[in-house]
Amino acid sequence: MPAILIVDDEPNIVMSLEFLMRKNGYQVGIARNGTEALAAIDQTPYDLVLLDVMMPDVDGYQVCRAIRDNAARAATKVIFLSAKSQPADVQLGYAAGADLYIPKPFSTRQLMEKVRELLSTADSASPHVA
Amino acid sequence: MNKLLVIGFSFGYLALLFGVAYAAERRSATRQSLVANPYVYALSMAVYCTAWAYYGSVGRAAHQGLSFVGIYLGPALLAPAWWLVLRKIVRVCRQQRLTSIADFISARYSKSAALGALVTAVCVLGVVPYIALQIKAISGSFVVLVGSGGRVEASVAALFTAGVLAVFTILFGVRSVEATERHEGIVLAVALESLVKLLAFLVLGGFVTFGLFHGFDDVFDQAAARPALARLFTLHGAGTSSAEWFTLLVLSMSAVLLLPRQFQVAVVENVAEDHLRKAMWLFPLYLLIINIFVLPIAFGGMLRLGDSNFDADTFVLALPLATGHSWLALLTYLGGLSAASSMIIVETVALSVMISNHLLMPLLVREVSGRAGGQQRRFAYLGRVALQSRRGAVVLVLALAYGYYVAVGRQLPLVNTGLVSFAAVAQFVPAVLGGLYWKGGTRRGATLGLLAGFAVWFFTLVVPTVVGPGRLPESILTAGVEGISALRPGALLGLEGLDYLSHGLFWSWFFNIGLYVGASLAWPPSALELRQADVFVDVFRRRSLAEEVAGWQGHPLLPDVRALLLGFLGKKRTNQALQTFAKRFPDALAINNDQVAGASYQSAATDPQAQLLDATYQAPNPADPRLLLYAEKLLAGTLGPASARLLLASVAGEEQISYDNVVGILKESQQLLEANRQLQKQSRQLQRLTDELRQAYQQLQALDQQKDEFLYTVTHELRTPLTSIRALAEILADNPDLEEEERERFHNTIGREAERLTRLISLILDLEKLESGQATLVRAPVALAEVAAEAAEAVGQLARAKGIALHLDVPAALPALPADRDRLMQVLINLLSNAVKACPPGGTGRIGVLAWPAADALLLCVEDNGKGIASAEHHQIFDKFFQAQHQNMRKPEGSGLGLAITKKLVELHQGRIWVESAPEQGARFFVELPLAPPVRATIPFSSSYSA
């Protein structure tokens, strides 16, 4: 079962995302800020990270770059979920190595579609990596 | 009297004139001019008084009383206006090198050759009879003097007269092609003749008044005793109507300026414009003196000779002859000869130039340019021909005059022919005056006006003189041409009741002026016409380079010019300017090299070149015209062009500079300085305003940027609760099978997030209101202790929940604060909430609220022992949406707007807010609120406006 890490400093958003992912049968990890996120990724090879950008200590871009810099986490997919929706913000996100950038507030159904899509391509690619 | 004696005296007198003229020409060649003074100028203008004045005035006075005065009164009345009109004509003619009235009119109206020819034709036709009259006067007086026993045909005497005068005129009047050259010989001879005729007439008048009678009283008393003479004493008794008087004045005013001979002496022969000043009163004085004895002589003649058959025109000669004083008669005769011959000479010179330039030369030029041969040869030929044609013209004019005298003139009275001549040249008045003062006058207007005026003049004034047996039928006068009564020369278009002269002048001017103005307005002027109009009308304003260089009349000395420059520019600038000039025009100073060498040799020269220059400018030599021009330009830069011109003219001796002028110049400079000072002041004010404006703009730009950032942050802050609400709502909708407990949790969360959203929106609106200056305070005396207590009460719940000790130390005795109670409450609650958030949980948190009076203000302090704020952030925390980086989590209540709003509220009370803090050492927020707030410069929606 794929594992997903939820990173957000907003407890109510974490709560709803956690519910959604569990409901769809994924394993869920939670980080409430950038520092916690970096530690969690270090410990566990998550298949997908749902990443907020604006966080008090280490921001989402930094976390994303850390994942991309980590060769052991090459298979980890990253979806940004951010209230920052200016074109420049989106560009920064992709530049940091994101697979997808979804502005807040998002549609839960669309989000789940994208998550499934990303994880299925990951599955098909994984035999080569493994 | 002996015929030979008279002839001898006549020739002797003419020989004297030849001598005088010759001497004047010689002197003029050696640059010691005899005519360059205002007295000669004024006397030469007295050529106005012809034989008609000399003999005819007495004749006219004998029959019509005072009306003879009319033709002298006109010029005398007009004389003061010469400074305006005549000076302008002189200036134009010198500038444009014009030498006759035909030149003048032709040049003014786009240099039209046709117009020049027309004017010439009018002059010849109008003036030749007048010359004939002079010939008649000379021959007639000769006959009277010699007596019937002399058996001399008057026409023979006339022929001789014409011949001798032709020789004189050709010798002294037509020496070179250059028409602008002045005829000094003729001018001096004419001036002398004016003097002779004046003296002769005065001697005769004295003889009649004091010799034949016992003074003026005696003459007039005796005349008054005779009814026929007594009526001549009053203006109207002699039968001269007001209209006739008016006509006489107008005609003589025109004639004294526009008759060819008057134009010649007054304009062409003018040496210096300044001479006009003296001539303006000398000439009228001359007219007054020469007329003093006219009435006594006329009355004397009537009293002594009235019964015999003597013509009143000959009284002047007949009176001394009849009383046996033949020498006196001879003197009188010479006076008459002077009057007639001077008129003939000047008039002939003027006419010959006009005929040659406007009738003969245009034909010759056309004819010659058709021939083969080199251009140079053609020009040389034209030069010779011009001179010959002018000589030919002299002979032609005199021949015409003689012919007229023989054919018609012998029957004409002196005065009438003269007035008809006057009326002819009066036709130039519209074109000349219009040309000088009205830029709208055109060639077409002038030509049509002149043609019409001339035609009417001929019909009304000339035709009646040629009516008679063997010539035109008399029915023309009584029934009109072809029997049409509207075409009667004496009553054109049925206008009756006027004397023939007034009638002729009225109609000729009516058509002349009407067509001149009408045609000028009807057709637009050409470019050349416009330019010439400018040149003429603005002659005193426009000064071209060429004209200026040639325009100076005096001969200012170099040191004078230098002194003038020194006075106004200072030594340094003057020397610089003069050196610059010397470099640019070395030849302008070259003539003085000898003196320069001598002068510079003596001085111990540090810089030989500068010394040389210095000496050059100090040598008393005449200044080059270019230097004058240069100096004027220099001064104009300092004083303005008018003042510069005036000053330089004073140095040039051209015009006297008066004390008033100098004061005027100084005043003008002073005003300029003052204006300059004010301008500088205004400039500084403007600079300051510009700076302020720039600052305001920069502030606006900064504000604008802040606004953008604010909006960006606001939308972000709004998206966060929205995200939760949407996600949870979708979850609830998609999962109907949720457990009750979870469903309720989600519902509650949605509710809280919605509340958060609402709160955020009100805060943003609140802040916006404060920032845009739309918030107003409802001030009232407020007890700070009360407000503090209430605020502590409001946050008490939160503080207790976190285990924070809240300590209040606000004395109730503090002075009441003029403040908005609700806003003040908001400030305190915000500060307390911040403190609660900052305080550590777990019972160690402490918050204190203190207040104390300061000078004119109350100080309030809210302190906590929380995590503190780094000094770098002491200012930023009051910015919108600033949240300290050390905050772990974003709490729902941490909108990021609290401190920004607090600061705005304090400032609205004209207070200050600041923070003292260090990391991990707690924070103290200070608020200072004035007890008597100053009135703000801008109070939006303030009560002072609405009251």
Contacts between the chains, C-beta under 8 A, distances in Angstrom:
chain1	res1	chain2	res2	distance
A	9	B	889	6.0
A	9	B	890	5.6
A	10	B	720	5.7
A	10	B	723	7.6
A	10	B	724	6.9
A	10	B	890	6.8
A	12	B	724	4.0
A	12	B	728	7.4
A	12	B	749	5.2
A	12	B	752	7.9
A	12	B	753	6.1
A	13	B	720	7.5
A	13	B	723	5.7
A	13	B	724	5.4
A	13	B	727	6.9
A	15	B	749	7.0
A	16	B	724	6.3
A	16	B	727	4.0
A	16	B	728	5.2
A	16	B	731	6.0
A	16	B	746	7.8
A	17	B	727	7.3
A	19	B	731	6.1
A	19	B	742	7.7
A	20	B	727	7.5
A	20	B	731	6.6
A	23	B	735	7.0
A	32	B	889	7.2
A	33	B	888	7.4
A	33	B	889	7.7
A	54	B	716	7.1
A	56	B	883	7.6
A	56	B	885	6.5
A	56	B	887	5.8
A	56	B	888	6.5
A	56	B	889	7.1
A	56	B	890	7.1
A	57	B	885	7.6
A	83	B	715	7.8
A	83	B	716	4.6
A	83	B	719	3.7
A	83	B	720	5.7
A	83	B	723	6.9
A	84	B	716	6.3
A	85	B	719	7.7
A	86	B	712	7.6
A	103	B	719	8.0
A	104	B	719	5.0
A	104	B	720	7.1
A	104	B	722	7.5
A	104	B	723	4.1
A	105	B	719	6.1
A	105	B	722	4.6
A	105	B	723	3.9
A	105	B	725	7.5
A	105	B	726	4.2
A	105	B	727	7.1
A	106	B	723	7.0
A	106	B	726	7.5
A	106	B	727	7.3
A	107	B	726	7.6
A	107	B	730	6.9
A	108	B	726	7.9
A	108	B	727	5.6
A	108	B	730	4.3
A	108	B	731	6.3
A	108	B	734	7.0
A	109	B	730	7.0
A	109	B	734	7.3
